[in-house]
């Protein structure tokens, strides 16, 4: 998979900005840059300069000055790609960056593929596959908790954990194989019972990682949040207050919202992917009925449900139906319209629906501070928390970890069934190889190419 040619790309966003960066990497990176760069002071050639130095001058096309730039030099293996790397800091206009890139390509570099710089860092052994994925997670982090988790993974915390588990598995494989090859000197008497104890520990460790996987998804992608309640309870008004904009149509006519409306909102550093749904009630209207069914499904798939209740009207059968739908869900009740005469009080609601209840007025925008405190308590200090735990942050990692755990459970099952020891090593090797796919130590070329194809060009 390793390629030795020199690649180049624009590494910053295409738009008007103060600076733009054109990145070049490969054996000819210094020589390519030298052919189009003229320093403003007489000095050595770029190919003769020290690593980690900056040089001020002009990019030229023949005799024409294209732009005034600073050229940064980084010699391999001490660079992002572990290859000789040049970064040209130009002005940030689209036209000037494209012009400089064209000159670089004309001098012998080729256009980089998506994620190819990071792919080279992986192939050259500077980072593992989980760290490479963390690079993209850092770029796409939508809140500080996702950023912290990605940075921890970028520093190699997941790599170190996986390697520790793989080393323990490899030791058991080597012991079994050695004992089978040399039974006169290495005895397996009592070994299955010892192995069973070790398997229990590894199964527990991989299980805990899987348990935290959903927390990793929440940190990375946000909390799937559904607004639900009866028609005209004020769900759309609540969405508008949280979004700080008139995102949903609000009228006094019940059943205005007939489809789901989605919005991303940040509250106290937490990202909420909010879905405003149709009011849940018994209806004969065909279109509204479709919306109600979609609302029920959204509730079932939610990480958090915001149940909006109209405090100015009494509870009825629709409320009891909604309450039954929310059984087992993480719910915050928003007792809305407290600016009107109260018919359903907080005490009455507590008798029907246990859990946090917040009195709000979407019209007067009151009570939302208390809601944000409860939200923070629920997701940062409660059962879903950000601390020093290691999170599996994508589906690929979670799937591989689940498969490895399943292989370890098969080892335990084989021990309980009294199977021969060579059966143990088959499933142990499966677990070892599967865990290696997370870090890239046993990943195939197709998997590596597929992962890096998701990256942006220039990274």
C-alpha angles and dihedrals in degrees: 000000000000114000124194103198122110117259134193139186143156103269099192130066118283104248144081109305143143094259139008128199128218110194124205124186134178143063093302097042095110093043093049092051092046092059093061102030126086116186116222090228126048108259142140121299117274090247088060097047126106122257119264094030130133124217128196121213147094135301108226136195102201103307095339120101108226100181146337108251149166116232118208119202125204120174121211140282087029097062138085093271095031085241131098103288134190125190118194111204106204134161110291103244119125093231096051094045092050091048093053092046090052089053092050092050090047089057094059110283121116128222111270120239121234109293093358096134091055090041089057090050087055096044091047090054099246093120136011127236095265090053090049090054088048089059089063091043090055091051093047097039109136098189139021094259093055088047093051092049092049093048091052089053091045089056089058103257093136091044091054092048094049092046091052091053092045092050090055091049092046091052090056092047091050092048093051093046092047092049092049091049095045109025092159093067104025117053125203093196108135091359097118090059091049091047091050090058091050091047091054089055093048093045089052092048095049090043091056090051090052090047089056092045093088089050087053090053091051091050092048103036104022136246115305098229125185126196109211139164141108121315113281093016088125101258094142091047089053090050091051092051093048092046093045088227141078094264097148132047111250122197137148089247111104115235097030091140107067100160136035120277119198130206136168114226132175118216120177091339094309118119114224119195095202123198117194107206137193115275111268113237141120107279140164093204105114096212094044090047089058089051092049091052090050089050091054091051092048090053091052092052097044129115088203133016122204104203108201114203126187104232091194093066132056123256115259143173092292090059091051090050091051091048090054090051090054096055109130093009127119101250140178114192114217108200098204136193094039087153086075127067106290117242098160109044128197090253091054091049092049089056090056102035124027119210138065113336122189124192109220142163113211089188094056094028094233130144095032094111090061089048091054091051091051091047091052092048092049098049105027104035103021134061092317108050142159111231135122094306118127114241131203099225105193143039094252093058093044093049092050092047091050090051091049091050090050090053091051090050089053089055089053090048091050090052091050090050091050094241121171116274095248088067088061093057093053093060092037089056090049090054091046093051094044093052088048089059089064093059095032095245090121101020122131125233093253092055092048092049092047093052095049093045087072092061124096120255109266095035 
